[in-house]
């Protein structure tokens, strides 16, 4: 993969590699590549982006496809695992 990257490219590593995996560090260094491992949500950046979307008046309700009470959490998780939904909301009401 590294051989096919342009100088200055970014690579996201989304998985666990076998222990015997080797890396040619010189290729990464001389191509000025950025490697990013498992990093989760980039909290502040996404919060600011979402704030701007909400301020702009974008309607997010079409993204919400299912709502369940917290007592029905298993149904909610089943729907999420099916992959046939958008945002699933669990409500404490």
Backbone atoms as SQL, in Angstrom:
CREATE TABLE atoms (id INTEGER PRIMARY KEY, chain TEXT, resi INTEGER, resn TEXT, atom TEXT, x REAL, y REAL, z REAL);
INSERT INTO atoms VALUES
  (1, 'A', 1, 'UNK', 'N', 0.829, -1.188, 0.000),
  (2, 'A', 1, 'UNK', 'CA', 0.000, 0.000, 0.000),
  (3, 'A', 1, 'UNK', 'C', 0.872, 1.250, 0.000),
  (4, 'A', 2, 'UNK', 'N', 1.907, 1.261, 0.805),
  (5, 'A', 2, 'UNK', 'CA', 2.745, 2.451, 0.936),
  (6, 'A', 2, 'UNK', 'C', 3.363, 2.834, -0.401),
  (7, 'A', 3, 'UNK', 'N', 3.708, 1.848, -1.219),
  (8, 'A', 3, 'UNK', 'CA', 4.296, 2.130, -2.537),
  (9, 'A', 3, 'UNK', 'C', 3.344, 2.910, -3.433),
  (10, 'A', 4, 'UNK', 'N', 2.051, 2.793, -3.219),
  (11, 'A', 4, 'UNK', 'CA', 1.052, 3.449, -4.067),
  (12, 'A', 4, 'UNK', 'C', 0.617, 4.814, -3.556),
  (13, 'A', 5, 'UNK', 'N', 1.178, 5.261, -2.449),
  (14, 'A', 5, 'UNK', 'CA', 0.766, 6.531, -1.850),
  (15, 'A', 5, 'UNK', 'C', 1.557, 7.691, -2.444),
  (16, 'A', 6, 'UNK', 'N', 0.866, 8.823, -2.624),
  (17, 'A', 6, 'UNK', 'CA', 1.530, 10.056, -3.040),
  (18, 'A', 6, 'UNK', 'C', 2.272, 10.653, -1.853),
  (19, 'A', 7, 'UNK', 'N', 3.265, 11.472, -2.143),
  (20, 'A', 7, 'UNK', 'CA', 3.968, 12.177, -1.070),
  (21, 'A', 7, 'UNK', 'C', 2.971, 13.006, -0.261),
  (22, 'A', 8, 'UNK', 'N', 3.100, 12.950, 1.055),
  (23, 'A', 8, 'UNK', 'CA', 2.230, 13.724, 1.933),
  (24, 'A', 8, 'UNK', 'C', 0.871, 13.103, 2.189),
  (25, 'A', 9, 'UNK', 'N', 0.648, 11.889, 1.721),
  (26, 'A', 9, 'UNK', 'CA', -0.650, 11.230, 1.918),
  (27, 'A', 9, 'UNK', 'C', -0.855, 10.833, 3.374),
  (28, 'A', 10, 'UNK', 'N', -2.111, 10.546, 3.695),
  (29, 'A', 10, 'UNK', 'CA', -2.476, 10.089, 5.037),
  (30, 'A', 10, 'UNK', 'C', -3.041, 8.679, 4.936),
  (31, 'A', 11, 'UNK', 'N', -2.661, 7.835, 5.870),
  (32, 'A', 11, 'UNK', 'CA', -3.136, 6.451, 5.910),
  (33, 'A', 11, 'UNK', 'C', -3.800, 6.219, 7.260),
  (34, 'A', 12, 'UNK', 'N', -5.028, 5.715, 7.240),
  (35, 'A', 12, 'UNK', 'CA', -5.711, 5.323, 8.473),
  (36, 'A', 12, 'UNK', 'C', -5.588, 3.818, 8.623),
  (37, 'A', 13, 'UNK', 'N', -5.108, 3.386, 9.750),
  (38, 'A', 13, 'UNK', 'CA', -4.939, 1.965, 10.035),
  (39, 'A', 13, 'UNK', 'C', -6.121, 1.512, 10.876),
  (40, 'A', 14, 'UNK', 'N', -7.006, 0.736, 10.265),
  (41, 'A', 14, 'UNK', 'CA', -8.257, 0.360, 10.923),
  (42, 'A', 14, 'UNK', 'C', -8.309, -1.137, 11.155),
  (43, 'A', 15, 'UNK', 'N', -7.446, -1.629, 11.964),
  (44, 'A', 15, 'UNK', 'CA', -7.435, -3.049, 12.260),
  (45, 'A', 15, 'UNK', 'C', -6.145, -3.423, 12.965),
  (46, 'A', 16, 'UNK', 'N', -6.034, -4.661, 13.330),
  (47, 'A', 16, 'UNK', 'CA', -4.854, -5.156, 14.023),
  (48, 'A', 16, 'UNK', 'C', -4.081, -6.023, 13.039),
  (49, 'A', 17, 'UNK', 'N', -2.814, -5.706, 12.863),
  (50, 'A', 17, 'UNK', 'CA', -1.967, -6.449, 11.932),
  (51, 'A', 17, 'UNK', 'C', -1.327, -7.640, 12.636),
  (52, 'A', 18, 'UNK', 'N', -0.948, -8.659, 11.862),
  (53, 'A', 18, 'UNK', 'CA', -0.238, -9.796, 12.468),
  (54, 'A', 18, 'UNK', 'C', 1.082, -9.345, 13.093),
  (55, 'A', 19, 'UNK', 'N', 1.533, -10.057, 14.095),
  (56, 'A', 19, 'UNK', 'CA', 2.768, -9.700, 14.796),
  (57, 'A', 19, 'UNK', 'C', 3.988, -9.675, 13.888),
  (58, 'A', 20, 'UNK', 'N', 3.987, -10.463, 12.826),
  (59, 'A', 20, 'UNK', 'CA', 5.159, -10.539, 11.956),
  (60, 'A', 20, 'UNK', 'C', 5.136, -9.505, 10.826),
  (61, 'A', 21, 'UNK', 'N', 4.259, -8.514, 10.899),
  (62, 'A', 21, 'UNK', 'CA', 4.176, -7.470, 9.878),
  (63, 'A', 21, 'UNK', 'C', 5.390, -6.558, 9.981),
  (64, 'A', 22, 'UNK', 'N', 6.003, -6.276, 8.824),
  (65, 'A', 22, 'UNK', 'CA', 7.152, -5.368, 8.805),
  (66, 'A', 22, 'UNK', 'C', 6.778, -4.095, 8.057),
  (67, 'A', 23, 'UNK', 'N', 7.467, -3.023, 8.393),
  (68, 'A', 23, 'UNK', 'CA', 7.216, -1.723, 7.775),
  (69, 'A', 23, 'UNK', 'C', 8.550, -1.145, 7.323),
  (70, 'A', 24, 'UNK', 'N', 8.584, -0.622, 6.107),
  (71, 'A', 24, 'UNK', 'CA', 9.772, 0.072, 5.610),
  (72, 'A', 24, 'UNK', 'C', 9.671, 1.530, 6.041),
  (73, 'A', 25, 'UNK', 'N', 10.248, 1.861, 7.181),
  (74, 'A', 25, 'UNK', 'CA', 10.127, 3.204, 7.737),
  (75, 'A', 25, 'UNK', 'C', 10.714, 4.269, 6.824),
  (76, 'A', 26, 'UNK', 'N', 11.752, 3.940, 6.079),
  (77, 'A', 26, 'UNK', 'CA', 12.332, 4.928, 5.158),
  (78, 'A', 26, 'UNK', 'C', 11.310, 5.386, 4.126),
  (79, 'A', 27, 'UNK', 'N', 10.471, 4.466, 3.641),
  (80, 'A', 27, 'UNK', 'CA', 9.429, 4.844, 2.674),
  (81, 'A', 27, 'UNK', 'C', 8.444, 5.827, 3.300),
  (82, 'A', 28, 'UNK', 'N', 8.080, 5.589, 4.539),
  (83, 'A', 28, 'UNK', 'CA', 7.141, 6.477, 5.232),
  (84, 'A', 28, 'UNK', 'C', 7.781, 7.840, 5.466),
  (85, 'A', 29, 'UNK', 'N', 9.016, 7.834, 5.899),
  (86, 'A', 29, 'UNK', 'CA', 9.711, 9.090, 6.195),
  (87, 'A', 29, 'UNK', 'C', 9.928, 9.912, 4.933),
  (88, 'A', 30, 'UNK', 'N', 10.478, 9.303, 3.877),
  (89, 'A', 30, 'UNK', 'CA', 10.824, 10.068, 2.679),
  (90, 'A', 30, 'UNK', 'C', 9.614, 10.464, 1.839),
  (91, 'A', 31, 'UNK', 'N', 8.487, 9.791, 2.023),
  (92, 'A', 31, 'UNK', 'CA', 7.251, 10.207, 1.352),
  (93, 'A', 31, 'UNK', 'C', 6.435, 11.156, 2.226),
  (94, 'A', 32, 'UNK', 'N', 6.918, 11.424, 3.434),
  (95, 'A', 32, 'UNK', 'CA', 6.233, 12.317, 4.381),
  (96, 'A', 32, 'UNK', 'C', 4.796, 11.862, 4.625),
  (97, 'A', 33, 'UNK', 'N', 4.626, 10.555, 4.823),
  (98, 'A', 33, 'UNK', 'CA', 3.296, 9.999, 5.055),
  (99, 'A', 33, 'UNK', 'C', 2.878, 10.200, 6.506),
  (100, 'A', 34, 'UNK', 'N', 1.580, 10.336, 6.706),
  (101, 'A', 34, 'UNK', 'CA', 1.014, 10.408, 8.047),
  (102, 'A', 34, 'UNK', 'C', 0.242, 9.124, 8.293),
  (103, 'A', 35, 'UNK', 'N', 0.603, 8.410, 9.340),
  (104, 'A', 35, 'UNK', 'CA', -0.111, 7.195, 9.729),
  (105, 'A', 35, 'UNK', 'C', -0.947, 7.513, 10.954),
  (106, 'A', 36, 'UNK', 'N', -2.197, 7.093, 10.920),
  (107, 'A', 36, 'UNK', 'CA', -3.077, 7.339, 12.053),
  (108, 'A', 36, 'UNK', 'C', -3.721, 6.013, 12.434),
  (109, 'A', 37, 'UNK', 'N', -3.527, 5.616, 13.674),
  (110, 'A', 37, 'UNK', 'CA', -4.085, 4.357, 14.152),
  (111, 'A', 37, 'UNK', 'C', -5.498, 4.538, 14.662),
  (112, 'A', 38, 'UNK', 'N', -5.943, 3.623, 15.487),
  (113, 'A', 38, 'UNK', 'CA', -7.281, 3.706, 16.068),
  (114, 'A', 38, 'UNK', 'C', -7.340, 4.963, 16.927),
  (115, 'A', 39, 'UNK', 'N', -8.268, 5.842, 16.616),
  (116, 'A', 39, 'UNK', 'CA', -8.284, 7.121, 17.318),
  (117, 'A', 39, 'UNK', 'C', -9.656, 7.541, 17.789),
  (118, 'A', 40, 'UNK', 'N', -10.677, 6.773, 17.513),
  (119, 'A', 40, 'UNK', 'CA', -12.005, 7.130, 18.007),
  (120, 'A', 40, 'UNK', 'C', -12.498, 8.448, 17.446),
  (121, 'A', 41, 'UNK', 'N', -13.475, 8.968, 18.083),
  (122, 'A', 41, 'UNK', 'CA', -14.087, 10.212, 17.626),
  (123, 'A', 41, 'UNK', 'C', -13.185, 11.396, 17.964),
  (124, 'A', 42, 'UNK', 'N', -13.003, 12.287, 17.011),
  (125, 'A', 42, 'UNK', 'CA', -12.251, 13.512, 17.267),
  (126, 'A', 42, 'UNK', 'C', -13.234, 14.527, 17.830),
  (127, 'A', 43, 'UNK', 'N', -13.421, 14.442, 19.137),
  (128, 'A', 43, 'UNK', 'CA', -14.538, 15.059, 19.829),
  (129, 'A', 43, 'UNK', 'C', -14.717, 16.543, 19.534),
  (130, 'A', 44, 'UNK', 'N', -13.718, 17.354, 19.751),
  (131, 'A', 44, 'UNK', 'CA', -13.929, 18.796, 19.634),
  (132, 'A', 44, 'UNK', 'C', -14.229, 19.193, 18.204),
  (133, 'A', 45, 'UNK', 'N', -13.521, 18.623, 17.257),
  (134, 'A', 45, 'UNK', 'CA', -13.750, 18.974, 15.856),
  (135, 'A', 45, 'UNK', 'C', -15.172, 18.623, 15.423),
  (136, 'A', 46, 'UNK', 'N', -15.635, 17.436, 15.782),
  (137, 'A', 46, 'UNK', 'CA', -16.981, 17.034, 15.368),
  (138, 'A', 46, 'UNK', 'C', -18.049, 17.837, 16.094),
  (139, 'A', 47, 'UNK', 'N', -17.794, 18.226, 17.335),
  (140, 'A', 47, 'UNK', 'CA', -18.765, 19.063, 18.049),
  (141, 'A', 47, 'UNK', 'C', -18.920, 20.408, 17.358),
  (142, 'A', 48, 'UNK', 'N', -17.808, 21.017, 16.969),
  (143, 'A', 48, 'UNK', 'CA', -17.872, 22.316, 16.293),
  (144, 'A', 48, 'UNK', 'C', -18.586, 22.195, 14.947),
  (145, 'A', 49, 'UNK', 'N', -18.305, 21.123, 14.216),
  (146, 'A', 49, 'UNK', 'CA', -18.976, 20.914, 12.934),
  (147, 'A', 49, 'UNK', 'C', -20.477, 20.736, 13.135),
  (148, 'A', 50, 'UNK', 'N', -20.862, 19.956, 14.124),
  (149, 'A', 50, 'UNK', 'CA', -22.282, 19.729, 14.388),
  (150, 'A', 50, 'UNK', 'C', -22.955, 21.019, 14.832),
  (151, 'A', 51, 'UNK', 'N', -22.281, 21.799, 15.651),
  (152, 'A', 51, 'UNK', 'CA', -22.845, 23.073, 16.091),
  (153, 'A', 51, 'UNK', 'C', -23.147, 23.961, 14.888),
  (154, 'A', 52, 'UNK', 'N', -22.234, 24.032, 13.942),
  (155, 'A', 52, 'UNK', 'CA', -22.441, 24.855, 12.755),
  (156, 'A', 52, 'UNK', 'C', -23.587, 24.318, 11.896),
  (157, 'A', 53, 'UNK', 'N', -23.701, 23.003, 11.804),
  (158, 'A', 53, 'UNK', 'CA', -24.814, 22.422, 11.048),
  (159, 'A', 53, 'UNK', 'C', -26.146, 22.797, 11.688),
  (160, 'A', 54, 'UNK', 'N', -26.227, 22.703, 13.013),
  (161, 'A', 54, 'UNK', 'CA', -27.473, 23.031, 13.703),
  (162, 'A', 54, 'UNK', 'C', -27.797, 24.515, 13.594),
  (163, 'A', 55, 'UNK', 'N', -26.786, 25.365, 13.710),
  (164, 'A', 55, 'UNK', 'CA', -26.999, 26.807, 13.568),
  (165, 'A', 55, 'UNK', 'C', -27.516, 27.138, 12.175),
  (166, 'A', 56, 'UNK', 'N', -27.038, 26.396, 11.173),
  (167, 'A', 56, 'UNK', 'CA', -27.455, 26.668, 9.793),
  (168, 'A', 56, 'UNK', 'C', -28.904, 26.262, 9.537),
  (169, 'A', 57, 'UNK', 'N', -29.492, 25.509, 10.483),
  (170, 'A', 57, 'UNK', 'CA', -30.889, 25.120, 10.339),
  (171, 'A', 57, 'UNK', 'C', -31.103, 23.777, 9.666),
  (172, 'A', 58, 'UNK', 'N', -30.043, 23.013, 9.464),
  (173, 'A', 58, 'UNK', 'CA', -30.194, 21.710, 8.823),
  (174, 'A', 58, 'UNK', 'C', -31.118, 20.828, 9.675),
  (175, 'A', 59, 'UNK', 'N', -32.004, 20.106, 9.003),
  (176, 'A', 59, 'UNK', 'CA', -32.960, 19.228, 9.681),
  (177, 'A', 59, 'UNK', 'C', -32.360, 17.829, 9.771),
  (178, 'A', 60, 'UNK', 'N', -32.032, 17.395, 10.964),
  (179, 'A', 60, 'UNK', 'CA', -31.411, 16.088, 11.160),
  (180, 'A', 60, 'UNK', 'C', -32.414, 14.969, 11.431),
  (181, 'A', 61, 'UNK', 'N', -33.686, 15.313, 11.567),
  (182, 'A', 61, 'UNK', 'CA', -34.669, 14.281, 11.923),
  (183, 'A', 61, 'UNK', 'C', -34.762, 13.146, 10.906),
  (184, 'A', 62, 'UNK', 'N', -34.537, 13.363, 9.599),
  (185, 'A', 62, 'UNK', 'CA', -34.602, 12.218, 8.687),
  (186, 'A', 62, 'UNK', 'C', -33.531, 11.154, 8.950),
  (187, 'A', 63, 'UNK', 'N', -32.479, 11.523, 9.643),
  (188, 'A', 63, 'UNK', 'CA', -31.412, 10.571, 9.945),
  (189, 'A', 63, 'UNK', 'C', -31.864, 9.586, 11.021),
  (190, 'A', 64, 'UNK', 'N', -32.775, 10.022, 11.897),
  (191, 'A', 64, 'UNK', 'CA', -33.261, 9.176, 12.990),
  (192, 'A', 64, 'UNK', 'C', -34.324, 8.241, 12.431),
  (193, 'A', 65, 'UNK', 'N', -34.005, 6.949, 12.419),
  (194, 'A', 65, 'UNK', 'CA', -34.939, 5.975, 11.844),
  (195, 'A', 65, 'UNK', 'C', -35.695, 5.174, 12.895),
  (196, 'A', 66, 'UNK', 'N', -35.164, 5.104, 14.108),
  (197, 'A', 66, 'UNK', 'CA', -35.798, 4.291, 15.146),
  (198, 'A', 66, 'UNK', 'C', -35.643, 4.961, 16.508),
  (199, 'A', 67, 'UNK', 'N', -36.669, 4.788, 17.346),
  (200, 'A', 67, 'UNK', 'CA', -36.633, 5.264, 18.735),
  (201, 'A', 67, 'UNK', 'C', -37.141, 4.140, 19.631),
  (202, 'A', 68, 'UNK', 'N', -36.427, 3.922, 20.730),
  (203, 'A', 68, 'UNK', 'CA', -36.815, 2.899, 21.696),
  (204, 'A', 68, 'UNK', 'C', -36.667, 3.471, 23.099),
  (205, 'A', 69, 'UNK', 'N', -37.488, 2.971, 24.024),
  (206, 'A', 69, 'UNK', 'CA', -37.277, 3.330, 25.426),
  (207, 'A', 69, 'UNK', 'C', -36.050, 2.558, 25.907),
  (208, 'A', 70, 'UNK', 'N', -35.465, 3.025, 26.977),
  (209, 'A', 70, 'UNK', 'CA', -34.276, 2.357, 27.504),
  (210, 'A', 70, 'UNK', 'C', -34.584, 0.914, 27.892),
  (211, 'A', 71, 'UNK', 'N', -35.838, 0.647, 28.260),
  (212, 'A', 71, 'UNK', 'CA', -36.231, -0.718, 28.608),
  (213, 'A', 71, 'UNK', 'C', -36.194, -1.649, 27.401),
  (214, 'A', 72, 'UNK', 'N', -36.249, -1.069, 26.205),
  (215, 'A', 72, 'UNK', 'CA', -36.206, -1.855, 24.971),
  (216, 'A', 72, 'UNK', 'C', -34.820, -1.796, 24.321),
  (217, 'A', 73, 'UNK', 'N', -33.800, -1.598, 25.140),
  (218, 'A', 73, 'UNK', 'CA', -32.453, -1.413, 24.602),
  (219, 'A', 73, 'UNK', 'C', -32.018, -2.568, 23.702),
  (220, 'A', 74, 'UNK', 'N', -32.421, -3.801, 24.035),
  (221, 'A', 74, 'UNK', 'CA', -31.995, -4.942, 23.224),
  (222, 'A', 74, 'UNK', 'C', -32.554, -4.846, 21.807),
  (223, 'A', 75, 'UNK', 'N', -33.816, -4.407, 21.676),
  (224, 'A', 75, 'UNK', 'CA', -34.390, -4.196, 20.341),
  (225, 'A', 75, 'UNK', 'C', -33.572, -3.157, 19.581),
  (226, 'A', 76, 'UNK', 'N', -33.201, -2.083, 20.277),
  (227, 'A', 76, 'UNK', 'CA', -32.399, -1.041, 19.650),
  (228, 'A', 76, 'UNK', 'C', -31.065, -1.564, 19.153),
  (229, 'A', 77, 'UNK', 'N', -30.404, -2.355, 19.979),
  (230, 'A', 77, 'UNK', 'CA', -29.121, -2.919, 19.571),
  (231, 'A', 77, 'UNK', 'C', -29.292, -3.902, 18.422),
  (232, 'A', 78, 'UNK', 'N', -30.374, -4.671, 18.437),
  (233, 'A', 78, 'UNK', 'CA', -30.634, -5.604, 17.339),
  (234, 'A', 78, 'UNK', 'C', -30.810, -4.858, 16.020),
  (235, 'A', 79, 'UNK', 'N', -31.549, -3.751, 16.061),
  (236, 'A', 79, 'UNK', 'CA', -31.750, -2.940, 14.854),
  (237, 'A', 79, 'UNK', 'C', -30.413, -2.383, 14.379),
  (238, 'A', 80, 'UNK', 'N', -29.601, -1.866, 15.311),
  (239, 'A', 80, 'UNK', 'CA', -28.292, -1.319, 14.928),
  (240, 'A', 80, 'UNK', 'C', -27.419, -2.385, 14.287),
  (241, 'A', 81, 'UNK', 'N', -27.396, -3.568, 14.880),
  (242, 'A', 81, 'UNK', 'CA', -26.565, -4.644, 14.353),
  (243, 'A', 81, 'UNK', 'C', -27.049, -5.139, 13.002),
  (244, 'A', 82, 'UNK', 'N', -28.323, -4.923, 12.681),
  (245, 'A', 82, 'UNK', 'CA', -28.851, -5.373, 11.389),
  (246, 'A', 82, 'UNK', 'C', -28.245, -4.591, 10.235),
  (247, 'A', 83, 'UNK', 'N', -27.785, -3.370, 10.519),
  (248, 'A', 83, 'UNK', 'CA', -27.218, -2.536, 9.459),
  (249, 'A', 83, 'UNK', 'C', -28.265, -1.915, 8.559),
  (250, 'A', 84, 'UNK', 'N', -29.531, -2.029, 8.922),
  (251, 'A', 84, 'UNK', 'CA', -30.614, -1.512, 8.093),
  (252, 'A', 84, 'UNK', 'C', -31.320, -0.354, 8.787),
  (253, 'A', 85, 'UNK', 'N', -30.540, 0.575, 9.282),
  (254, 'A', 85, 'UNK', 'CA', -31.123, 1.704, 9.995),
  (255, 'A', 85, 'UNK', 'C', -30.203, 2.905, 9.860),
  (256, 'A', 86, 'UNK', 'N', -30.725, 4.022, 10.286),
  (257, 'A', 86, 'UNK', 'CA', -29.907, 5.218, 10.431),
  (258, 'A', 86, 'UNK', 'C', -29.548, 5.344, 11.894),
  (259, 'A', 87, 'UNK', 'N', -29.863, 6.484, 12.475),
  (260, 'A', 87, 'UNK', 'CA', -29.588, 6.724, 13.896),
  (261, 'A', 87, 'UNK', 'C', -30.678, 6.085, 14.741),
  (262, 'A', 88, 'UNK', 'N', -30.270, 5.341, 15.751),
  (263, 'A', 88, 'UNK', 'CA', -31.200, 4.726, 16.694),
  (264, 'A', 88, 'UNK', 'C', -31.088, 5.484, 18.013),
  (265, 'A', 89, 'UNK', 'N', -32.224, 5.951, 18.518),
  (266, 'A', 89, 'UNK', 'CA', -32.265, 6.722, 19.756),
  (267, 'A', 89, 'UNK', 'C', -32.829, 5.852, 20.874),
  (268, 'A', 90, 'UNK', 'N', -32.116, 5.805, 22.010),
  (269, 'A', 90, 'UNK', 'CA', -32.635, 5.182, 23.223),
  (270, 'A', 90, 'UNK', 'C', -33.028, 6.307, 24.163),
  (271, 'A', 91, 'UNK', 'N', -34.295, 6.322, 24.552),
  (272, 'A', 91, 'UNK', 'CA', -34.826, 7.413, 25.369),
  (273, 'A', 91, 'UNK', 'C', -34.989, 6.971, 26.812),
  (274, 'A', 92, 'UNK', 'N', -34.634, 7.857, 27.739),
  (275, 'A', 92, 'UNK', 'CA', -34.783, 7.584, 29.164),
  (276, 'A', 92, 'UNK', 'C', -36.163, 7.978, 29.672),
  (277, 'A', 93, 'UNK', 'N', -37.014, 8.522, 28.823),
  (278, 'A', 93, 'UNK', 'CA', -38.360, 8.952, 29.231),
  (279, 'A', 93, 'UNK', 'C', -39.234, 7.773, 29.572);
